[in-house]
C-alpha cells in the first residue's frame, strides 16, 4: 500500500503518520515493523524515520494465515467491483457467506479464497457486510486487515449504505413509509425474532416499486441492522416475504425468503472516492413479479 506524503505532514515520524493520519492500530504497526515492511522512496526505514512532503511511503503487509475451514474452492464468483483494497461480490442464494458449523465446505468465503489463489492475492477473508445463506446480493469484502478495520469503523458509524429489495405477499396500504418497531428474540428460540416493546430499536424505510395481483416488490433502506429485521417487520405488518416460512410466508414460486441486497454505497477508505455498486434482481425473485 502506497501513500504520497502531503506537505502538511512534512516532518512527522512514520509511526505518528500511521497512527494519526492513516488510523493504523499499534498492533498492526508492530506487526509491519517486525516484518520490515516500511519503506520510504523504496528504502527500508524504521518507525522513527521522518517523512517529507512528496515522499512515497510504502507499507508491505505480511502474508496472512487462513483458518483451517477456509480451504480454497475453485468455483466461480460474481465480481461486481474490485481494486487493490476491496472486492464486492454478488452472492447467489443458498450459499453461506462464511464457514460455520452448518456450512463447512463450500461458502462464498471458500470460493473467494479460490479466486485469491488464482490471482495471487496473499490475504485471508475479511468480510465487512454479511448476508444470510438464503439472501442474495451485494457482499463487501476488504482485502487486508487494515482496510477491514477502516471499513468496520465506517460501518459502526453508519457510513456504509445498503439497500434491499424484497417481494412481499399482498399489497401494502401505504406505498411509501417507515416501520418503527423494536425487535427481540422470540421466546424458546435461538433463531427466530419478533416485534417486542422490550426489544432493541429497529427502523425500516420502504417504498413499493411494483405490484402484481398477489405480490409487491419493495425497495428497502435500513436505519438499524437487527437480526432478521426486514423479515420480522414485514411479517408484523401482515405482508410476509414470499417464501419465508419462518415468518409466515408461503413457499409458492420460490424456495427461500425473497430478499436481495441490491446496492451498496460508501466512501473508499484509501482513495476517498465514492463507490456505488448494484446487483440485479435474481431470476427467482423476478419470476414472482412477472404479471
C-alpha positions in Angstrom: 0.0 0.0 0.0 1.4 3.4 -1.0 0.9 6.8 0.5 2.0 10.1 -1.0 3.0 12.5 1.8 1.1 15.7 1.8 3.1 18.9 2.7 1.0 19.4 5.9 2.5 16.1 7.2 6.1 17.1 6.4 8.5 16.2 9.3 6.2 13.7 11.0 7.6 10.5 12.4 6.5 7.4 10.4 4.7 5.9 13.4 2.8 9.2 14.1 1.8 9.4 10.5 0.5 5.8 10.5 -1.3 6.2 13.9 -2.9 9.6 13.5 -3.2 10.2 9.7 -3.9 6.7 8.4 -5.5 5.2 11.5 -3.3 2.1 11.8 -3.6 0.3 15.1 -0.5 0.0 17.3 -0.7 -3.8 17.0 -0.8 -3.5 13.2 2.2 -1.2 13.1 4.1 -3.6 15.4 3.5 -6.5 13.0 4.5 -4.5 10.0 7.6 -3.1 11.8 8.7 -6.6 12.8 8.4 -7.8 9.2 10.5 -4.8 8.0 7.6 -3.7 5.8 8.0 0.1 5.9 9.8 1.8 3.0 10.3 5.5 2.1 11.0 6.0 -1.6 11.9 2.3 -1.9 14.3 2.2 1.1 13.5 0.3 4.3 13.2 2.6 7.3 12.1 2.4 11.0 9.0 3.9 12.5 11.3 6.7 13.9 12.2 7.9 10.5 10.6 11.3 9.4 8.5 11.7 6.3 8.9 14.6 3.9 6.5 16.2 1.6 6.3 14.3 -1.7 7.8 11.1 -0.2 6.2 7.8 -1.2 5.6 5.8 2.0 5.1 2.1 1.2 3.7 -0.4 3.6 4.1 -4.1 2.9 1.8 -6.3 4.8 3.0 -9.7 5.9 1.2 -12.7 4.4 -1.9 -13.7 6.4 -2.7 -17.2 7.6 -6.1 -18.6 6.7 -8.3 -20.5 9.1 -8.5 -24.3 8.8 -12.0 -24.0 7.4 -11.0 -21.6 4.7 -9.9 -24.1 2.1 -10.0 -22.8 -1.4 -13.0 -23.9 -3.5 -12.5 -23.3 -7.2 -16.0 -22.3 -8.2 -16.9 -19.0 -10.0 -17.6 -15.9 -8.0 -19.5 -12.9 -9.4 -17.3 -9.8 -9.0 -19.2 -6.5 -9.1 -16.2 -4.3 -8.3 -12.6 -4.8 -7.4 -9.5 -2.7 -6.7 -6.3 -3.2 -4.6 -8.2 -2.7 -1.3 -11.7 -4.1 -1.6 -13.7 -6.6 -3.6 -17.5 -6.6 -3.9 -19.3 -9.8 -4.8 -22.9 -10.7 -5.9 -23.7 -13.7 -3.6 -26.2 -16.2 -5.0 -29.0 -17.6 -2.8 -28.5 -20.8 -0.9 -24.8 -20.1 -0.3 -23.5 -19.1 3.2 -21.2 -16.1 3.4 -18.6 -17.7 5.7 -17.9 -21.2 7.0 -19.8 -22.2 10.1 -20.9 -25.4 11.9 -23.6 -25.9 9.4 -21.6 -24.8 6.3 -18.1 -26.1 6.4 -17.0 -26.9 2.9 -18.4 -24.5 0.2 -19.2 -20.9 1.1 -18.7 -17.6 -0.6 -15.6 -17.2 1.5 -14.2 -20.5 0.3 -14.9 -19.6 -3.3 -13.2 -16.2 -2.8 -10.1 -17.9 -1.4 -10.0 -19.9 -4.7 -10.3 -16.6 -6.6 -7.5 -15.1 -4.5 -5.2 -18.1 -5.1 -5.9 -17.9 -8.9 -5.0 -14.2 -8.9 -2.1 -14.3 -6.4 -3.8 -12.3 -3.7 -2.0 -13.3 -0.4 -4.7 -12.5 2.1 -7.4 -14.2 4.1 -11.1 -13.5 4.3 -12.2 -10.1 5.7 -16.0 -9.8 5.2 -17.5 -6.4 6.0 -21.1 -7.0 5.2 -22.6 -10.4 5.6 -25.8 -11.9 4.3 -27.9 -14.9 5.4 -27.4 -18.0 3.3 -30.8 -17.7 1.6 -30.4 -13.9 1.0 -28.8 -12.9 -2.3 -26.9 -9.9 -3.4 -24.1 -7.5 -2.6 -21.3 -8.5 -0.1 -18.4 -6.2 0.6 -15.0 -7.7 1.5 -11.8 -6.0 2.5 -8.6 -7.4 1.0 -6.5 -6.9 4.1 -6.8 -6.4 7.9 -6.0 -2.7 7.7 -8.7 -1.9 5.2 -11.1 -4.1 7.1 -10.5 -2.1 10.3 -11.3 1.2 8.4 -14.4 -0.2 6.8 -15.6 -1.7 10.1 -15.3 1.7 11.6 -17.3 3.2 8.8 -20.0 0.5 9.3 -20.2 1.3 13.0 -20.7 5.0 12.2 -23.4 4.3 9.6 -21.3 5.3 6.6 -21.8 2.2 4.6 -25.2 2.4 3.0 -27.0 -0.7 1.7 -30.4 -1.0 0.1 -32.5 -4.2 -0.3 -35.4 -5.4 -2.4 -38.0 -7.8 -1.2 -41.1 -9.4 -2.7 -43.8 -9.5 -0.1 -47.3 -11.0 -0.1 -50.2 -8.8 -0.9 -50.4 -5.0 -1.3 -49.3 -2.6 1.3 -51.9 0.1 2.0 -49.2 2.8 2.4 -46.9 2.6 -0.6 -44.1 4.6 1.0 -43.4 4.6 4.7 -41.4 3.6 7.7 -41.8 0.6 10.1 -40.6 1.6 13.5 -40.9 -1.4 15.8 -38.4 -2.8 18.4 -37.2 -6.4 17.8 -36.3 -9.0 20.4 -35.5 -12.8 20.4 -38.6 -14.9 20.3 -39.1 -17.0 23.5 -37.7 -20.5 23.2 -35.8 -19.9 20.0 -32.2 -19.0 19.3 -33.0 -18.2 15.6 -36.5 -16.5 15.5 -37.1 -12.9 16.3 -40.3 -10.9 16.9 -41.5 -7.4 17.4 -41.5 -6.7 21.1 -41.7 -3.4 23.1 -38.9 -4.7 25.3 -36.6 -5.2 22.3 -34.0 -3.1 20.6 -34.9 -0.2 18.4 -35.5 -1.2 14.7 -36.4 1.2 11.9 -37.1 0.1 8.3 -37.9 2.6 5.4 -39.6 1.2 2.4 -41.2 2.1 -0.9 -43.4 -0.1 -3.2 -42.0 0.0 -6.7 -44.1 -2.7 -8.5 -47.2 -4.7 -7.8 -48.8 -7.9 -9.3 -52.1 -9.4 -8.4 -50.6 -11.2 -5.4 -47.3 -9.6 -4.6 -45.4 -6.4 -4.2 -41.8 -5.6 -5.0 -40.5 -3.3 -2.2 -37.3 -1.1 -2.1 -35.9 -1.0 1.5 -33.4 1.0 3.4 -32.5 0.1 7.0 -31.8 2.7 9.7 -30.8 -0.1 12.1 -29.4 -3.6 11.4 -31.2 -6.1 13.7 -31.2 -9.8 13.0 -33.9 -10.7 10.5 -35.2 -7.1 10.7 -36.8 -6.9 7.2 -38.4 -10.3 7.6 -39.8 -9.6 11.1 -41.1 -6.1 10.2 -43.0 -7.1 7.1 -44.4 -10.1 8.8 -45.6 -7.8 11.7 -47.5 -5.5 9.3 -49.2 -8.5 7.6 -47.1 -8.8 4.5 -44.5 -11.6 5.0 -41.8 -12.0 2.4 -42.7 -14.6 -0.2 -41.1 -18.0 0.6 -40.2 -17.0 4.2 -41.8 -19.9 6.1 -40.1 -18.9 9.3 -42.1 -15.7 9.4 -45.4 -16.7 7.8 -44.5 -16.6 4.2 -45.9 -19.2 1.8 -43.4 -21.2 -0.3 -45.0 -20.6 -3.6 -42.8 -20.0 -6.6 -39.7 -19.6 -4.6 -37.8 -21.8 -2.1 -36.3 -19.1 0.1 -37.2 -15.7 1.5 -37.5 -13.3 -1.4 -34.8 -10.9 -0.2 -31.9 -9.4 -2.1 -29.3 -6.8 -1.2 -29.3 -4.7 -4.4 -26.9 -1.9 -3.7 -24.1 -0.5 -1.6 -22.5 2.9 -1.3 -19.6 4.1 0.7 -16.5 6.4 0.6 -13.4 4.4 -0.3 -11.2 4.0 2.8 -8.0 4.7 0.9 -8.8 6.9 -2.1 -11.8 8.7 -0.6 -13.8 8.4 -3.8 -17.4 7.2 -3.7 -18.1 3.6 -4.5 -21.6 2.7 -5.7 -22.4 -0.8 -6.8 -25.7 -2.5 -7.8 -26.6 -6.2 -8.2 -29.6 -7.1 -10.4 -32.6 -8.9 -9.0 -32.1 -12.6 -9.3 -34.2 -14.8 -11.5 -36.3 -16.5 -8.8 -37.4 -13.1 -7.5 -38.0 -11.7 -11.0 -40.4 -14.6 -11.6 -42.5 -13.6 -8.6 -43.2 -10.1 -10.1 -44.0 -11.1 -13.7 -47.6 -10.3 -14.3 
